[in-house]
Each structure stands twice: as C-alpha cells, then as structure tokens.
Amino acid sequence: MTNAPVEHPLQGRLALITGCTGGIGQATARAFAHAGCSIAVHHSSVKSQSKANALVAELVKLAPGVRAAPFEADLSSYDNARKLCDDVVETLGHPDILFSNHGVTGPKIGPQGDMQEVSAETFEEIWRTNAGTAYVVS
C-alpha cells in the first residue's frame, strides 16, 4: 500500500464553474484542471467573453484529457440558468461538480448602501441571481 498522491484525482470529471472569469473562479478552474477535471467556463456577458476564451485556451493545456468550453448566461433568469445547463450537457456532458461562484450585490446592499433602503423587488432579484439560480443549476 502506498500513500503517494494521485496525480490527477479529478480525471474524467466535469465541473461547471459559474462566475469563472473573476479571480476566485479562474483560480478554482486552474486548480480543478491541474487535477484533471474538465471545465465548463461560465461568464455572464459579451464583455467577459475574451477572458473566458483565454481561460479555456489555458485550461486545456494544464493536464492530459482536460476539456473546456465557454458558456455565456445572465444568471438573473431561471430560464437562462436552465439553458446554461442544457448547453453544458450538450457540449461537454453532465457536470459532476458545481462551483457556484457568480453573484451580485446590487446598488444598495453591503458597503454600497443601507439595507433598509432595499426594495422587496431588488432583494428578490439579488436573491434569485445569487441563490435561486444555484438551486436551478444544481
């Protein structure tokens, strides 16, 4: 028996990482890919498309057999979240891992404003984007 580490412990697995073009998302994608995991790189808009494409090009070189593809979706909508899942399954297969990293704060939550000034509609939109779509995607 040996205690040697497994070189690629996530070989053959697929992770969907939402919010994959920011610091935490990129670092997670790199770590998973080093471990042999293929990555569905979610990004939220055309503005982040070049970052997503560059990350995909980098990830496929990190370990043998790693596949990666970019997927654009505005996750403030449950329909968009469902379509993201369908697109990932069609392109790369069914994800084994969800790393839910996307999120918004809105104009009046946290250090940007007073929570008491947040309308129910704004709260619902933020909750739907941050928590609701994570439920739908999983």
C-alpha beads as a LAMMPS data file, in Angstrom:
LAMMPS data file: protein, C-alpha beads

138 atoms
137 bonds

1 atom types
1 bond types

-500.0 500.0 xlo xhi
-500.0 500.0 ylo yhi
-500.0 500.0 zlo zhi

Masses

1 110.0

Atoms # bond

1 1 1 0.000 0.000 0.000
2 1 1 1.208 3.482 -0.805
3 1 1 0.255 6.942 0.317
4 1 1 1.507 8.568 -2.876
5 1 1 -0.804 11.321 -4.082
6 1 1 -2.938 10.639 -7.121
7 1 1 -1.545 12.737 -9.961
8 1 1 -4.916 13.721 -11.456
9 1 1 -7.593 12.896 -8.848
10 1 1 -10.400 14.562 -10.843
11 1 1 -9.517 12.904 -14.165
12 1 1 -12.678 12.220 -16.163
13 1 1 -14.823 14.606 -14.116
14 1 1 -16.548 17.778 -15.337
15 1 1 -17.057 20.933 -13.278
16 1 1 -19.413 23.782 -14.094
17 1 1 -17.923 26.917 -12.553
18 1 1 -20.215 29.932 -12.582
19 1 1 -18.583 33.332 -12.449
20 1 1 -15.473 31.702 -13.857
21 1 1 -13.758 34.788 -15.288
22 1 1 -13.063 36.540 -11.970
23 1 1 -10.236 35.859 -9.526
24 1 1 -11.806 33.065 -7.462
25 1 1 -13.438 31.454 -10.491
26 1 1 -10.221 31.454 -12.516
27 1 1 -8.138 30.114 -9.622
28 1 1 -10.661 27.337 -8.993
29 1 1 -10.762 26.421 -12.680
30 1 1 -6.966 26.196 -12.794
31 1 1 -6.813 24.056 -9.641
32 1 1 -9.517 21.685 -10.911
33 1 1 -7.876 21.437 -14.350
34 1 1 -4.477 20.672 -12.761
35 1 1 -6.281 17.809 -11.025
36 1 1 -7.508 16.544 -14.411
37 1 1 -11.034 17.973 -14.317
38 1 1 -12.697 19.336 -17.445
39 1 1 -14.283 22.760 -17.018
40 1 1 -17.462 24.453 -18.227
41 1 1 -16.395 28.106 -18.019
42 1 1 -19.448 30.270 -17.296
43 1 1 -19.297 34.003 -17.938
44 1 1 -22.152 36.468 -17.774
45 1 1 -21.808 38.791 -20.760
46 1 1 -20.129 39.646 -24.029
47 1 1 -17.772 41.894 -22.023
48 1 1 -16.256 38.848 -20.313
49 1 1 -16.112 36.664 -23.429
50 1 1 -12.442 37.328 -24.236
51 1 1 -11.444 36.432 -20.647
52 1 1 -13.469 33.223 -20.896
53 1 1 -11.889 32.270 -24.224
54 1 1 -8.367 32.937 -22.903
55 1 1 -9.063 30.853 -19.794
56 1 1 -10.385 27.959 -21.890
57 1 1 -7.217 28.021 -24.022
58 1 1 -5.102 27.907 -20.858
59 1 1 -7.081 25.162 -19.102
60 1 1 -6.837 22.565 -21.859
61 1 1 -3.036 22.682 -21.574
62 1 1 -2.872 22.034 -17.811
63 1 1 -3.426 18.262 -17.720
64 1 1 -3.925 15.422 -20.197
65 1 1 -7.511 14.963 -21.347
66 1 1 -8.847 18.209 -19.873
67 1 1 -11.599 19.736 -21.985
68 1 1 -13.006 23.216 -21.512
69 1 1 -15.565 25.424 -23.212
70 1 1 -17.017 28.879 -22.533
71 1 1 -20.725 29.392 -21.820
72 1 1 -22.385 32.802 -21.633
73 1 1 -25.502 33.219 -19.483
74 1 1 -27.116 36.012 -17.488
75 1 1 -27.995 34.083 -14.336
76 1 1 -30.552 36.608 -13.111
77 1 1 -33.076 34.474 -15.022
78 1 1 -34.062 30.903 -14.176
79 1 1 -34.675 30.237 -17.876
80 1 1 -31.109 31.313 -18.670
81 1 1 -29.811 29.056 -15.885
82 1 1 -31.710 26.089 -17.330
83 1 1 -30.392 26.866 -20.824
84 1 1 -26.846 27.058 -19.424
85 1 1 -27.259 23.547 -18.017
86 1 1 -28.673 22.247 -21.297
87 1 1 -25.825 23.822 -23.280
88 1 1 -23.166 22.374 -20.956
89 1 1 -24.681 18.883 -21.137
90 1 1 -24.936 19.085 -24.931
91 1 1 -21.346 20.323 -25.366
92 1 1 -19.323 18.624 -22.603
93 1 1 -21.645 16.189 -20.837
94 1 1 -23.327 16.185 -17.433
95 1 1 -21.311 18.047 -14.766
96 1 1 -20.126 16.092 -11.739
97 1 1 -19.245 19.258 -9.803
98 1 1 -20.947 22.645 -9.454
99 1 1 -18.834 25.513 -8.131
100 1 1 -21.366 28.326 -7.762
101 1 1 -19.233 31.443 -7.793
102 1 1 -21.354 34.052 -9.576
103 1 1 -23.113 36.768 -7.641
104 1 1 -24.317 40.335 -7.493
105 1 1 -24.773 42.813 -4.667
106 1 1 -26.969 45.416 -6.278
107 1 1 -26.753 49.151 -5.814
108 1 1 -27.836 49.335 -2.165
109 1 1 -26.571 46.264 -0.338
110 1 1 -23.401 45.858 1.673
111 1 1 -20.830 48.628 1.790
112 1 1 -22.665 50.392 -1.030
113 1 1 -25.791 51.325 0.918
114 1 1 -28.269 50.856 3.704
115 1 1 -30.120 47.515 3.763
116 1 1 -33.260 49.285 4.998
117 1 1 -33.473 51.120 1.684
118 1 1 -33.583 47.927 -0.400
119 1 1 -36.966 47.273 -2.001
120 1 1 -38.512 43.813 -1.974
121 1 1 -38.113 43.707 -5.759
122 1 1 -34.385 44.480 -5.579
123 1 1 -33.909 41.909 -2.823
124 1 1 -35.765 39.277 -4.865
125 1 1 -33.628 39.969 -7.953
126 1 1 -30.405 39.687 -5.944
127 1 1 -31.592 36.544 -4.145
128 1 1 -32.723 34.945 -7.422
129 1 1 -29.348 35.669 -9.044
130 1 1 -27.192 34.584 -6.093
131 1 1 -29.121 31.697 -4.558
132 1 1 -32.055 30.772 -6.759
133 1 1 -30.080 30.057 -9.897
134 1 1 -27.585 27.958 -7.919
135 1 1 -30.552 25.772 -6.960
136 1 1 -31.777 25.599 -10.561
137 1 1 -28.324 24.771 -11.934
138 1 1 -27.699 22.029 -9.379

Bonds

1 1 1 2
2 1 2 3
3 1 3 4
4 1 4 5
5 1 5 6
6 1 6 7
7 1 7 8
8 1 8 9
9 1 9 10
10 1 10 11
11 1 11 12
12 1 12 13
13 1 13 14
14 1 14 15
15 1 15 16
16 1 16 17
17 1 17 18
18 1 18 19
19 1 19 20
20 1 20 21
21 1 21 22
22 1 22 23
23 1 23 24
24 1 24 25
25 1 25 26
26 1 26 27
27 1 27 28
28 1 28 29
29 1 29 30
30 1 30 31
31 1 31 32
32 1 32 33
33 1 33 34
34 1 34 35
35 1 35 36
36 1 36 37
37 1 37 38
38 1 38 39
39 1 39 40
40 1 40 41
41 1 41 42
42 1 42 43
43 1 43 44
44 1 44 45
45 1 45 46
46 1 46 47
47 1 47 48
48 1 48 49
49 1 49 50
50 1 50 51
51 1 51 52
52 1 52 53
53 1 53 54
54 1 54 55
55 1 55 56
56 1 56 57
57 1 57 58
58 1 58 59
59 1 59 60
60 1 60 61
61 1 61 62
62 1 62 63
63 1 63 64
64 1 64 65
65 1 65 66
66 1 66 67
67 1 67 68
68 1 68 69
69 1 69 70
70 1 70 71
71 1 71 72
72 1 72 73
73 1 73 74
74 1 74 75
75 1 75 76
76 1 76 77
77 1 77 78
78 1 78 79
79 1 79 80
80 1 80 81
81 1 81 82
82 1 82 83
83 1 83 84
84 1 84 85
85 1 85 86
86 1 86 87
87 1 87 88
88 1 88 89
89 1 89 90
90 1 90 91
91 1 91 92
92 1 92 93
93 1 93 94
94 1 94 95
95 1 95 96
96 1 96 97
97 1 97 98
98 1 98 99
99 1 99 100
100 1 100 101
101 1 101 102
102 1 102 103
103 1 103 104
104 1 104 105
105 1 105 106
106 1 106 107
107 1 107 108
108 1 108 109
109 1 109 110
110 1 110 111
111 1 111 112
112 1 112 113
113 1 113 114
114 1 114 115
115 1 115 116
116 1 116 117
117 1 117 118
118 1 118 119
119 1 119 120
120 1 120 121
121 1 121 122
122 1 122 123
123 1 123 124
124 1 124 125
125 1 125 126
126 1 126 127
127 1 127 128
128 1 128 129
129 1 129 130
130 1 130 131
131 1 131 132
132 1 132 133
133 1 133 134
134 1 134 135
135 1 135 136
136 1 136 137
137 1 137 138
